[in-house]
Amino acid sequence: MNLLKATNENISRAADVIKNGGLVAFPTETVYGLGANGLDPVATAKIFEAKNRPSFNPLILHIPSYNYIEEICDINLSKIENVVTKFWPGPLTLVLPKRDIVPDIITAGHPTVAVRIPRHPVAKELIEKAETPVAAPSANAFSQLSPTEAIHVVNQLGDKVDMILDGGSCKVGVESTIIQIQDDEYTLLRPGGLPVEDIEELVGKKLNREIPINETPNSPGQLPFHYSPKIPLKIIGRFDEEILKDKKVGALFFKSKVLDHKFADTRFLSENGNLAEAAANLFAFLHDMEKEDLDLIIAEPFKEEGLGRAIMDRLNKAAKRFE
């Protein structure tokens, strides 16, 4: 494992690692990604091995510019021009019909591929210098907490990664929003760092928000549990408070304490009620609490609108693991 500051020189070295079939963890505006040459099936297979990720769970291809869309996607660009012009680069992933150049390992055999252009300057420079679409799921062990700092990658993956570029903390802090565009229908596959309402305002209609939960997803984020700390997590209102007795409990609140109990650790995601700050702090706080000697973490539920929808999605899937 090679942990390096994300200087221009080290980004160039990392691009060479990707060109030679290796793995590089790098910062995006959402979370740290684990990148490999997205058009090389052998290199991509290393991602699944390092993360212990099931092969039926597809990956996202990160591209440096709009020019790559026609190379990897079989779609009339006019159908997506308004969306990509407005929201790319940024925390939005589109699921589109793929071309044959995209290996089946990327899409888990589906005829569609997930694509985005990240906004983070380190990610953009790395992908440009790698001269290929970069496959990059979150740089964590499968189903565990997503990394928002380089040290999170070190702790979870360590020597399974050829190089880790340290670009500081991720500003968005939750993964990208994923939507599928098919004909004139827009379907939400995963809420994330771009509020659904912003997309709906642009396209002038409601997205299909019935997120599919199935065993053969066509994009990340559709499995029933994910993003989980090693310590059991429960959501306030879904358990009897009697279970708090005689336990060392950590609490994750939005902006104020909503449950009267003497907690071993109390965290406020945003004391001024800012959802963007809350999203950015979510995984970072859970990583910190995971290192403590706690029996249980409880979390305040969020109203499912704006970025609150993405936060609640992560909490629901973290809690599902322990039901």
C-alpha positions, 0 to 999 in steps of 0.5 A: 500500500502506497499512501501519497499526497495528491500532488500533480506528480503523484496523480501522474504516477497513479494514472500509470498504475491504472494504465498498467492494470493496477488499483488506485484509491482516489478522492471524489467530491462524494466519497473515495473511489477504488479505481481501475481501467474500466475497459480492462476486465482483468484490471476491473476484476481486482476491484471485486477481489479487493473489496470482496464485492459480489460480481452481480453488483455493477460498477460506475464508469467515471469519464473525463468529458462528455466526448466519452459518452458516445464511445461507451453508451448507445444513446442519442445525446440529445436525450440527456443533454439538458441533464449532463449540461446542468449537473456534470461534473457532479454527484450524478450518475446516469444509467444508459444503454451500453456499447460492446466496448464496455466489459460485462464485468462492469455491468454484471451482464446488464445491457446498461452502464452507469456513468458519471463525470466527477467534480473533484479536481484530483479525480478529474486529473487522474481520469484524464491522465489515465486516458480511459474510463475509470471503474470506481466503486467506493473504496471500502470493504463490501457493505461497510462504511464508505470512506470520506478520508484517505485513512478510512481506505487505509483501515479497510483495504490497506495493502489490497490497493496499489496506491492511495491518493490523499486529497483530504476530506470529501465535501459531499460525503455521500455517494452520487445520485443514480438515475436511469434514463430510458426513452422518456422515463426517469427512474431513481435508482439511488438517492445521493449527493444531488437532490432528486428535486433538483433533477425534477425541476430541470426535466419538468416532471416527477422521477419514478421514486420507487427504488428497486431492491433486487438481487440482480441490480443494474447499478450500485445502491440497490441492495437491501443492506449496505454502508454499515458500521461494524457496531449495530445501528438502530433508528430512533422510533423503530425500537423499544428504548428499554434496549438502551439500558445497560449498554454503551450507546452512541447517538447520532442526531441531526442538530439537537438531542431528541432522546433523553439518555446518558450516551457514551458518545453524542454526535450532531451532524449539523448543529445549525441544521444544514443538510449538506453539512450533515451529509458530509459528516455522516460517514466520517462520524460513523467511522469515528464511532466504529472505533469506540467500544460501543454496544449500539449506535442509534440514529435520528431519522431524517425527513426524506426530502432534499439531501435528507433522502440520501442520508435516510437511505444510508441509515436505513441500509446500515440498520437493515444489516442488524434487523 
